[in-house]
Amino acid sequence: MKILEPSSKKLYVDATFGQGGYTKEIFKNCYNCKIIAIDRDPNSKKYIKQYQSSYKTKFFFFNKRFSQLRKIINKFGEKIDGIVFDLGLSNTQLDDPSRGFSFNSNGPLDMRMGNQNDSKITAEKIINEFNEKDLSDIFFKFGEEKKSFKIARAIISERKKNKITSTLQLSEIINSLGLKKNYKINSATRSFQALRIFINEELNELQDTLKCIPSILNKDGKIVVVSFHSLEDRIVKNFFKENSGIFYNNYRNNPPNITHKTQTLSIITKKPLLPKFSEIKRNPRSRSAKLRAAKKI
Ligand SMILES: C[S@@+](CC[C@H](N)C(=O)[O-])C[C@H]1O[C@@H](n2cnc3c(N)ncnc32)[C@H](O)[C@@H]1O
């Protein structure tokens, strides 16, 4: 909120409404602003009633993907003064076994953030039907899993005997491989993350949506993004750099290239903001959060 500085009569977007934590804070800071809230998960509708009744003409909810942002904004006929993204899964999604996101509790292999029209493919279909190479590519590309081949091979071998239909079946297959354990994370973490990102097209969603941000922000309008893994953070970091006029390519010793792209953003957070130790203690899931912000110039 310190970065966003919500103020009266302005228009903000909470692109990942969830249970409305960010919306609540924005309204707390300025009763008189307007908020467009978006979430692809229809379960979010349970949490909008209180805002619809308290802020009748100031709160607008869309059960859509945030990549529909430009279309949504066009309906309002005005530019926005700030947008926040709190990426990934909400605690409710993660903690509900029926959604199939967690390797700690048993549930169907689903992992769709939205409804059936939002994403057609489920984790069960991928795990039981994709070939070894495609499975391995998903684990490697979206989970940065070094043992992706080994995991894919074990899945193929298991599914010849039994259809794999539950989260615990899948995590047991991965855990039985005796992969070197990171003391902080379960061996199945990366593979579950990879499946979820693939099914929900999370990286494309982010990349496509960021592209339209400079053209929908008013001057001095802010974009604030909280991401939870390096693939997303890299997309945000590179987008900010490219649009602030400088693109550092990945080779450490090369000087920065000045791109010819017009400069549209000024970076507010030179380095990402990380949670303090006290916050991680209170909320362990915040440990991998990185906040980056920029301002339209
Ligand atoms: C980390 S949670 C946000 C929690 C929220 N800030 C709160 O206070 O409750 C992320 C939310 O973004 C939604 N989401 C993720 N990707 C999305 C996308 N591409 N379009 C729309 N909603 C998305 C998820 O369904 C989830 O509810």
The ligand as a MOL file (V3000), in Angstrom:
LIG
                    3D

  0  0  0     0  0            999 V3000
M  V30 BEGIN CTAB
M  V30 COUNTS 27 29 0 0 0
M  V30 BEGIN ATOM
M  V30 1 C -2.3020 -15.7370 -4.2820 0
M  V30 2 S -3.9860 -15.7190 -4.6680 0 CHG=1
M  V30 3 C -4.4590 -14.0810 -4.3590 0
M  V30 4 C -4.9170 -13.8770 -2.9640 0
M  V30 5 C -5.5170 -12.5140 -2.7330 0
M  V30 6 N -4.5430 -11.4510 -2.8490 0
M  V30 7 C -6.1940 -12.4490 -1.3670 0
M  V30 8 O -5.8680 -11.5480 -0.5990 0
M  V30 9 O -7.0290 -13.2980 -1.0710 0 CHG=-1
M  V30 10 C -3.9940 -15.7240 -6.4170 0
M  V30 11 C -5.3870 -15.6830 -7.0380 0
M  V30 12 O -5.2130 -15.3170 -8.3940 0
M  V30 13 C -6.0570 -16.0820 -9.1900 0
M  V30 14 N -5.3980 -16.1650 -10.4930 0
M  V30 15 C -4.2140 -16.7230 -10.7850 0
M  V30 16 N -3.9340 -16.5630 -12.0830 0
M  V30 17 C -4.9740 -15.8750 -12.6210 0
M  V30 18 C -5.2630 -15.3920 -13.9340 0
M  V30 19 N -4.4380 -15.6140 -14.9450 0
M  V30 20 N -6.3960 -14.6960 -14.1300 0
M  V30 21 C -7.2520 -14.4630 -13.0890 0
M  V30 22 N -7.0460 -14.9100 -11.8370 0
M  V30 23 C -5.9150 -15.5950 -11.6140 0
M  V30 24 C -6.1770 -17.4040 -8.4960 0
M  V30 25 O -7.3850 -18.0440 -8.8410 0
M  V30 26 C -6.1220 -16.9900 -7.0170 0
M  V30 27 O -7.4160 -16.8180 -6.5030 0
M  V30 END ATOM
M  V30 BEGIN BOND
M  V30 1 1 1 2
M  V30 2 1 2 3
M  V30 3 1 2 10
M  V30 4 1 3 4
M  V30 5 1 4 5
M  V30 6 1 5 6
M  V30 7 1 5 7
M  V30 8 2 7 8
M  V30 9 1 7 9
M  V30 10 1 10 11
M  V30 11 1 11 12
M  V30 12 1 11 26
M  V30 13 1 12 13
M  V30 14 1 13 14
M  V30 15 1 13 24
M  V30 16 1 14 15
M  V30 17 1 14 23
M  V30 18 2 15 16
M  V30 19 1 16 17
M  V30 20 1 17 18
M  V30 21 2 17 23
M  V30 22 1 18 19
M  V30 23 2 18 20
M  V30 24 1 20 21
M  V30 25 2 21 22
M  V30 26 1 22 23
M  V30 27 1 24 25
M  V30 28 1 24 26
M  V30 29 1 26 27
M  V30 END BOND
M  V30 END CTAB
M  END
